[in-house]
Amino acid sequence: MDPVEEVKARLGIDEVVGGYVQLKQAGRNLKGICPFHAEKTPSFMVSTEKGIYHCFGCGEGGDVFSFVEKMDGLEFREALQRLAGKANVELPQYQSGGQQQKEHKKRLYEALSTAAQYYHVQLGRSDKAKAYVTEERQMTPETIKDFQIGYAPGGNRRLIQFLGKHGFSQQELLDAGLARKRGRSLQDVFRRRIMVPFFDNSGSVIGFTGRLLDDGVPKYLNTPQTPLFDKSRFIFGLYQAKEHIRANGQAIVVEGNLDVVRSHQAGIRNVVAISGTAITRQQLKQLARFANTVTLAFDADSAGASATERALPLAQEAGVALYIAGLPPETDPDDVIRRDPEEWQRIIDNQTYVMDWLLQILPAMYDANSARGKKELTDHAASVLRRLEDPVEQEHYVNQLADLVGTAPATIAQKVASGTSKPRQPAPTDPEKESAPAADEVETVAEAVLSMAAVYPDVRGALAEAAVERLPEQMQTAAAYLQSHEEELDADNLPRELHQVENYVKILLLRGEEEYGSWATLDRQVEAFSLIHRLDELQTKRYKHHLSQQIAAAEAAGDYDSRKKLLTEFQQLN
């Protein structure tokens, strides 16, 4: 049996989901409060028969793997490895290096966990370290416990000797980043430092950062690259913050690990840290699993500004909106919170969208009163504006930039489009402006029709009136099958044509049974035609909006033949 299917067979979805959500019986299914959005009335359903979950409030749904991926911010492989471990399923084809490497990594996890416990105990035995943490850093006992703050005492081999007594080899300590070679012997990596563990998303210790208690360099020392710790992927505090990030829909990113600890203690817990200001593609993609907004709270210096600008295309790629929380000069969040915790909240509340922030800082970088300065400023801004995918957003900032430098918006638009400075004359007339319906509105109506048709063949005839070719691919696949088949669907034995969208069809079946199971045949048919009429209206409105954008683009490019054809098509839709 395929390992994925074997895990599903051995682990009930109710068992896994029940570890995160309190579930109650609701007919043949289980119901609970959705963990993916805020709600008071339960709309989150789990079907043990079909092995899927679906929330009728926010639309999240899938199988046991997608649930763990979403809850813990994991890649599929990571979710598979975790669930396979619970189900005692071997994964030979997923293990690079085989069983020996797996056992070695397990030993490294154990060594790091034991080291974290050792450091935590040592904190209580050092009056100086304890005073620094509780008085200088003002950490409460709860914070010290939540982040497992510790202390690495002086001496070259204190930790090595302790872990050696617990059966760990010198090679394991080297590979875990806890020891390093000095000549022919080993010595502890961390000495006389306040220790803060690095936790992965499942709560396992994978490394440390150590802050020197006395004067000296380096002030901060981190675990080096190891088989468990990858600096480019790691986000400090994500394990403690992920549920707060999901609840707020926002992740606040700071530079310092202790800034995160201080912010959590102050009650603002959707805060995480990266090492330095260079946030990576992998880190943004991780955050995108929990939030659609990322706010950067970096130092207000040139390095912070450059890092923020470099993050913009990475944020667009990850699908998150990027905002900037402006810190006072030469301060960090820890300084702000010490002075006034409410000021930190105000800074976050007054965040600025990254494009607005960019247009605020550019005038200080160039001489906007000279022709050369205006050219350099607009070249800089245009290079960023080109990355904006939404034409409405791009037009908004083109107009703002034009006002900033005192030139025509058409000149800036041309520069953004092609890098040249010669303006084109705008066309004298515009087509009727249509605002597009939100994609989720269209897809919500379409999914209602499909869920009804999946369970009840007697309403499938109505699908012929739906413009399914404009829907997402999984909807098109399901609709195409339902239109051409009259037999009822069995979630446990779906036809071959639907295997590529198996989980989606199971969600349609669950929703159809839940929402339309008690409806009379005539009522279902009337509702189906009503929904399809609404879907047609939304699809037409969306397509008209698309055409209007193409017409505007043709005008900007001076392509009047294309403009004429597009206008004719637009008018035919009225």
N, C-alpha and C positions, 0 to 999 in steps of 0.2 A: 504493500500500500504506500502511496505517496506520503511523505512525512507531514505535509500540510493537512491532508485529509485524516491522517492518523491522529494528529493533535486534536482536530475537531471532533473525532470520534471518541477520544478518551476524555477530553475536557468539555463539560457542558458549558454553554455560553452563560447560563444562569449562575454557575459557580464563579466564573471569572468576573462577570459584570457585578455580581453580588458582593464582590470584594471592594467595590467602589461605591455602589449605589444600593440603598435599601429598597428591595423589591417586594411587592405584594401581589398575590394572585388576583388576576382579573380575567375570569373565564378560562380559556385555554392558554392565555398568555400571562406575562408578568408585567407589572407597571410600577414606575417610580418617578421621582423628580429627576429631570434631565441634568446630567453633569456638565453639559456643554453650553447651557445658557440659563439665565435666571428665570425661574418660574415658581409659582405657588401651587398651581394645580398640576398634578402629574400628567405628562403627555408622552413620556418615554416608555416605549413598549419593548419587551424582550420575548421572542418566540423560541422556546426550547425545541419545538418540533422542526422549525426551519433553520435554527441555528443563527438567527440574525437579531439585530436590534434596530429600532427606528424611533426617532422623536418626531411627533406630529407638530411640535411647536417650532423647532428650528430646522428640521429636515435632515439632521445628521442620521446616518444609518450605515449598516455594514455587518460584517461578521466578527468573530472573536478577535481576529488579528487587527482589523481596522480599529476596533474599540481600544485595544491596548496601545496601538500606534498613536491614536488621538489623545488618549488620557495621559500617556507618559512621554509624548513627543519622540517616539522611536521610529526608526526606519523599519521596513517590513522584516528584513533579516534579523534585526535586534528583537523585534516582537516574537518572531518565530523561535529564536533561540531561547528566549525567556519562557515562552509557553511550552516549548518542547521539554525544557528542564522540569517544569511542573508535571508534565504528563509522562515523564520518563520515556521520551521518544528519542532515539538516536538520530543524529543529523550528519552522517558521514560526508554527504556531498556538499554540505554547507560549511564544513570545517576546513579552513585552510591550515594544513599542518596536522590535522587529525587529532586523535584522542590525547596524545602526549602534550601538544600545545594547549589543549583545553584544560588539562590538569595543571599545567604550569601557570596559566592565567588564574586559575582558581586559587593556587597557592599565593600568588601575588596579591590578590584581593584579601586573602586572609592575613597576610603579613601587614598590609596597609591598615586594615581594620584593627589589628592588634596594636599597631603603632599609635593609632589615633586614641585608643583607650589608654595606652601608657602615657601619652602626652597629657591627656585630660586629667589623669590622676596626679601627674607631676605638677600641674598648675596649683592644685590645692596644697602642695608641699613647699611651694616657694612664696614667701611673704612678698618679696619684691615683684615677682611676676603677677601675683594676685592683686597687689596694690595698683600695678600699671593697668590691668584689665578693668578693675572695678572703680578705681578713682580717676586715673588719667583718661581712660576710654569710656568710663561710666557705663559699663555693661552690667545688666542685671543678671541674677542667677539663672533666670529663664532663658535669656539670650545666650549665656555661656553654655547652657545645656543644649539648646536648639541647634547651635552651630558647632557644638563639641569643641569649644575653644580649649587649647592646651598650652603646654610649655615644654620646650626641649632644653633640658638642663645642660650645663657645661660638661666638658669631658669628651674625649675623642671617640669613646666606644661604649657609652652608656646604653644606647638603644641596641647596638649590635649584640652586646652581651645579653640583654633582656630577651631579644627575639631568638638568639641562639639557644637559650634555655627552653624556648617554646618550640624548638625543632626546625627553625628556618635556616636554610643554608646561606652561605655567603653569596652565592650566585643569585639566589632569590632576592636578597636584600639589594644587590647591585641592580638587578632588573626592575625592582620596584621603585628605584630612585631614592632609597633610604640610606644607602652607603656608597662610598666612592673609594677608589684605590689611592693610597698614598705610599709610594714605594712598593714594598712587598706586603704591606698590611692594608686593612680597611679602616676607615673612620666614618663616624656619623656625618651625614650631609648637613643636618640641622643641629645647631648647638647654641644655647643661650638665646633662644628665639621664642616669641609668642607664636603658637602654631594654630593655623586655621585649616581644617581639612577641606579638600576638594571632593564633593560628592557628584556621582553621575546621576542621571535622571531617575534611577531606581533606588538611590540612597546608598550605594556602595562607595566606600572611600577609594579614590583613584590617585590621590596625590595631596600635596600640602603647599601652602604659602607660609613662610616664616618671617616675622618682623623682629629685627634685632632689638633686644631689650636695652642694651647699652649703646654707647657711641661706636661707630665703626661702619665699614662697608663690606658687602652691599647691605643697605638698610633692609631691603626685602629680598627674599630668596625663594624661588619657586621650584617645584619638582621638575626635573628635566623631562624631555620626551621619553616615554616608556611604552611598552606594549599596551598599557591601559590609559595613559594620559597623552592626549593630543592637543597642544595649545591652540591650534587653529580651529578646533571644534568645541573646545570647552567653554562653558559659560558659568561663571561663579554665581552661586546662589539660585540657580534655576530649579534645583530640587526643592528648595524651601519656597520658592516664589511661584512655581508654575500654576498652582490653583488660583492664586491671586491675580496672576496675569490673565488667565482664562476668564475669570470673573469680570475683570476690568476691560478686557479687550485691548490691553495696552501693556507693553513692556518698557520700563524705563532703564536705560543702560548707562552706567557710570563707569569711571576708570578704576576706582579703588575697591578692593574686596571689603575693607573695613567700612567704607561708605555704605555698602550693602547692609552690613550688620547693623550699623547705626540707624539706617532708614527703616529696617524691619522693626527695630526696637521702638522707633517713633510711631509705628503704626502704618507706615507706607510700605507695603510688602510686595508690590509688583516690581521690585527693583533687582537688577542683576548687574554683574560687572564682567568686563573683558580685560585682557591684559594689554594696557596701553589704550590707544585710541583707534587702532586699525581693525575695525570690525570686519569679519570675513564673510564670504558668501555662505559658508557652512553654518556660521553662527546665526545669520539672518534667517536662513531657511529653518533652523531649529525654532527660533522665536515665532516664525510664521505659523507653526503648528499650534500655537497657543493664542496668538493675538493678530489683529489686522493693523495695529498701529505700534510703531517703535519710536520711542522718544530718546534722543541722545542728550545726555547731560555731561558734556565734556568741558575741560578747561577752555576759557575764552581766549586762547592764544592761536597763533598761526598754525601750529601743528593740529590743534583740535579742529580748526576751520577746514584745513586740507583733508583731514580724515573724514569729516562730515560730508564734504563734496564728493569724495571717492565712494562713500557709502550709498549715494543716491541711485546709481544704476544697479547696484547689488540689491537694494531694497525693492526696486521695480521688478527685478528678476524674481525675487522671493515673493512678490505680491503683497507687500506691506507699505503703508503710508508712513513717511519719515517726518518726524517733528524734532524741533530743537528746544530744549529747556535752557534758557540763558542764565548761567551762573555769574555772580559778581566777579570782577577781576581778582585773580590770585586767591580764589577760594574753591573749596570742594564741598560736596554735600555734607561731609562730617562737620566742617566749620559752620556751615549754615544751620545745621540741626542743633549744634551746641549753643548757638546764639539764640535761635528761635525756631522750634520745630514747625510752627505754622508758616514760617517764611519758605521752607522747603516745599510745602504743599502749594503755596502761592506761585512759586517758580514753576512747578509742574502744571498748575492750572493755566498759567500764562504762556504755555508753550507756543512756538511759532512753526507753521508749516515750512518745510525745508526751502521751498522756492521763495516764499516771502522773506525768510531769513537771508537767503543769498542776495536778493535785491537790496536788502538793508545794509549788508557789509561791503558790497562791491564799490559804492562811491568812495569809501575810505581807501580803497586799493588803487584807484586810478584818478587821474585829473579829468573830471567830467566837464570841465570848462574849456578844454582844448579839443581840437578835432582829433588829434592822435589819441588822447585819453578816452574820448567817446568811442573811437574805433576799438581800442583794446578792451574797454568795458563791455561793449556789445558783442565782440568776438567771444569773450569769456562766457557771458550770459547765454549767447546763442548756442554754444557748445553743450550747455546743460539743457536748454529748452528743447533741443532736438531729441533728447531722450524721453520727453514726455509723450506718452502714447495717446492720451485722450486729447482730441482736437479742441474741445471746449476749454480745458485747462490750459493748453498751450496758447490759445488765443488770448485768454485772460492775462497771462504773464507777458505775452508780446505787447499788449496794450500798456501794461504797467512799465515795462522797460522803455517803451517809446516815450511815455510821460517823463520818465526819469532822465533821459538824455535829451529830450526836446526834439524828437524827430517823428516822422509819420509812422503809424503802425505797419503800413504796407512795406516800408523799408526794412523794418525789423523782421517782418514775416518772411520777406524774400531772403534775408540773411540766414534766418533759421532754416529755410527750405534748401538753399543751395550754396550758402556761404558767400554770395555776391552782395553788393551793396546797392545796385541799381533797382529802384522801385518799379513795380508794375502798376499800371492804372487799374483800379478795381472796377469790376463790371457795374453798370448802372443800376441793375435790379437784382433782388434776391428772391429765391423761391420762398414759398410759405414755410415758416420755421415750425418744425415739429419737435417736441421734446420726446425722447424715446422712453417707453416704459422700461422699468428696471428689469434686468434679465431674470431675477428671481420671481417677479410677478408673472412673467410669461411661463416660466417653467413650473410654477406652482399650479397654475390652471391646467397645463399640459399633463402634469403628473396626476392630477385628480381624475382626468379623463382616462388616462392609461391604467390607473389602479382599478377603476371601475370595469374597464374592458378586460383586464387580466383575469378577473374573477368571474365576470358575467359575459359569456359570448354573445348574449342577445343585444348588447349595446355596441358591439364591435363595428357594425355597419356604419355608425356615425363617424368613425375615424377617417372615412374616405373624404370628408369635408375639411379635414384638418391639414394645414400646410406643414406636414411633419418634416419636410426636407430642410426647414429652417431651424429645427430643434437640435439640441446636442446629440452627439452620435449614439449614446446609449438609448436615448428616447427614440431615435429613428429606428434603431435595430428592433426594439421591443414593439414599436408601432407597426413596422413592416410585417412582422410575424403575426401579430394579432389580427391585422386586416385580412390576412390570407388563410387563417385557420379558425375553425369553429369549435374544436375540442377543448375541454376544460384542462387547465394546467395543474400539474402535480409538482409541488415545490421540491419533493424528494426525487423526482424523475423528470427533470426538464428536458425538452427536446434539444438535439445537438445544435440547432440554429441559435439557441439562446445561451449557450454555455459561456460565451464571452461577456455576457451581461447578467450572469447568474444571480449575483447578490442583489443587483438592482431589481430584477424581476421578482425575487423573493420579497423585497420591500414593497413592491407594487401589490403583491398578493396579500401581504399583511395589512396594508392600508385599506385595500378594497374590502376585505372582510370586516375590518374594524369600523369603517365609516359607512359602508353601504349594505352591510349584511342584513339589516332589518327593513330595507326599502322594498316596496312593491315593484313589480316588473315595470309597470307603466311609469311610475315615478322615476325609476332609474333611467329609463329611455329619455324622458323629458329633460331630466337634469343633464344627461350626456349631451344632447343637442344644444342646450343652453350654454354649457361650458365650452363647447366647440365654437359656438357663435362668438363668445367672449374671447376665446383664443385667437380666432381669425381677426377680430378687431385689434387686439394687442400686437399680433404679428404684422399686420398692415401698418400700424402706427410706427412700429420699430423699423420696418423697411423704408418708410418714408423719411424717417430721421436719417437713416443710412444714405439714402439718395441725396438729401439736402447737404450732407457733408461732402459727398462726391462732387456736387454742383459747385460748392464753395471752393473746393480744391481745383476744379477745372478753371474757375474764374481766376484764382490766384496765379495759375500757370499760363493763363491766356489761351487755353484750349477751348475755343468757342464752339467747335464742332461737337466735341464731347458734351459740353454744357447744354447744347440744343437737344441732343438725344436724351440726356438725363432729365431735362425739364419736361420733355414729352412723356417719358415714362412716369415721372412724378405726377403730372396732371391726369394721367389715365387712372391713377389710383384714387382720385377724388370722386 
